């Protein structure tokens, strides 16, 4: 007899793999924005945004806008992933209920 308390549904494993991949991807963007512009500030000084040098603009406003965009992307993607996970859980519950009913007969 198997212990069903240790069974993790496949949809739950897939959900957490997607969440980890999303988190890793967004953290890499955060890392590049946070440290990339500071590290390459001298090289990027020749570029301008709205008349301001790119490193100054990114330090003053740009990175904050990127962080807000990352939060927005995370919220939208997580809503989609949560909906997919809920649908998969309902489908699994329905399948288990049907299987149990068939086994009783």
C-alpha positions as CSV (number, residue, x, y, z in Angstrom):
1,X,0.0,0.0,0.0
2,X,1.4,3.4,-0.9
3,X,1.3,6.5,1.3
4,X,-0.8,9.0,-0.6
5,X,0.2,11.9,1.8
6,X,3.6,12.2,0.1
7,X,2.1,12.3,-3.4
8,X,2.5,15.7,-5.0
9,X,0.3,16.2,-8.0
10,X,2.1,16.7,-11.4
11,X,0.3,20.0,-11.9
12,X,1.7,21.3,-8.5
13,X,5.2,20.4,-9.5
14,X,4.7,22.1,-12.9
15,X,3.3,25.2,-11.2
16,X,6.3,25.6,-8.9
17,X,8.8,25.0,-11.7
18,X,7.1,27.8,-13.7
19,X,7.1,30.1,-10.6
20,X,10.8,29.4,-10.0
21,X,11.6,30.1,-13.7
22,X,9.6,33.3,-13.7
23,X,11.3,34.5,-10.4
24,X,14.7,33.7,-11.7
25,X,14.1,35.5,-15.0
26,X,12.8,38.6,-13.3
27,X,15.6,38.6,-10.8
28,X,18.2,38.4,-13.6
29,X,16.6,41.5,-15.2
30,X,16.6,43.2,-11.8
31,X,20.3,42.3,-11.4
32,X,21.3,43.6,-14.8
33,X,19.4,46.9,-14.3
34,X,20.7,47.5,-10.8
35,X,24.3,46.7,-11.3
36,X,24.7,46.9,-15.1
37,X,24.0,50.6,-15.4
38,X,26.2,51.4,-12.4
39,X,29.0,49.3,-13.6
40,X,29.0,50.6,-17.2
41,X,28.1,54.2,-16.3
42,X,31.1,55.7,-18.0
43,X,30.6,53.8,-21.2
44,X,26.9,54.7,-21.3
45,X,27.5,58.4,-20.6
46,X,27.5,59.2,-24.3
47,X,23.9,58.0,-24.6
48,X,21.1,60.3,-23.6
49,X,17.4,60.0,-22.7
50,X,15.3,63.2,-22.9
51,X,18.5,65.2,-23.0
52,X,20.0,63.6,-19.9
53,X,22.9,61.2,-19.8
54,X,21.6,57.6,-19.7
55,X,23.3,56.7,-16.4
56,X,21.9,59.8,-14.7
57,X,18.4,59.1,-16.0
58,X,18.5,55.5,-15.0
59,X,19.8,56.4,-11.5
60,X,17.1,59.1,-11.1
61,X,14.0,57.5,-12.6
62,X,14.7,54.6,-15.0
63,X,15.5,51.9,-12.6
64,X,12.4,52.6,-10.5
65,X,10.3,52.4,-13.7
66,X,11.9,49.1,-14.5
67,X,11.2,47.7,-11.0
68,X,7.6,48.7,-11.3
69,X,7.4,47.0,-14.7
70,X,8.9,43.9,-13.2
71,X,6.3,43.9,-10.4
72,X,3.5,44.3,-13.0
73,X,4.8,41.5,-15.1
74,X,5.1,39.2,-12.1
75,X,1.5,40.0,-11.1
76,X,0.1,39.4,-14.6
77,X,2.0,36.1,-15.1
78,X,1.2,34.8,-11.6
79,X,-2.5,35.5,-12.2
80,X,-2.3,33.4,-15.3
81,X,-0.3,30.6,-13.6
82,X,-2.7,30.6,-10.6
83,X,-5.7,30.2,-12.9
84,X,-4.0,27.3,-14.8
85,X,-3.1,25.6,-11.5
86,X,-6.6,26.0,-10.2
87,X,-8.1,24.5,-13.4
88,X,-5.6,21.6,-13.2
89,X,-6.5,21.0,-9.6
90,X,-10.2,21.0,-10.4
91,X,-9.6,18.6,-13.3
92,X,-7.6,16.3,-11.1
93,X,-10.3,16.3,-8.3
94,X,-13.0,15.5,-10.9
95,X,-10.9,12.7,-12.3
96,X,-10.3,11.3,-8.8
97,X,-14.0,11.5,-7.9
98,X,-14.9,9.7,-11.1
99,X,-12.3,7.0,-10.5
100,X,-13.5,6.5,-6.9
101,X,-17.1,6.2,-8.1
102,X,-16.2,3.7,-10.7
103,X,-14.2,1.6,-8.2
104,X,-17.2,1.5,-5.8
105,X,-19.4,0.0,-8.4
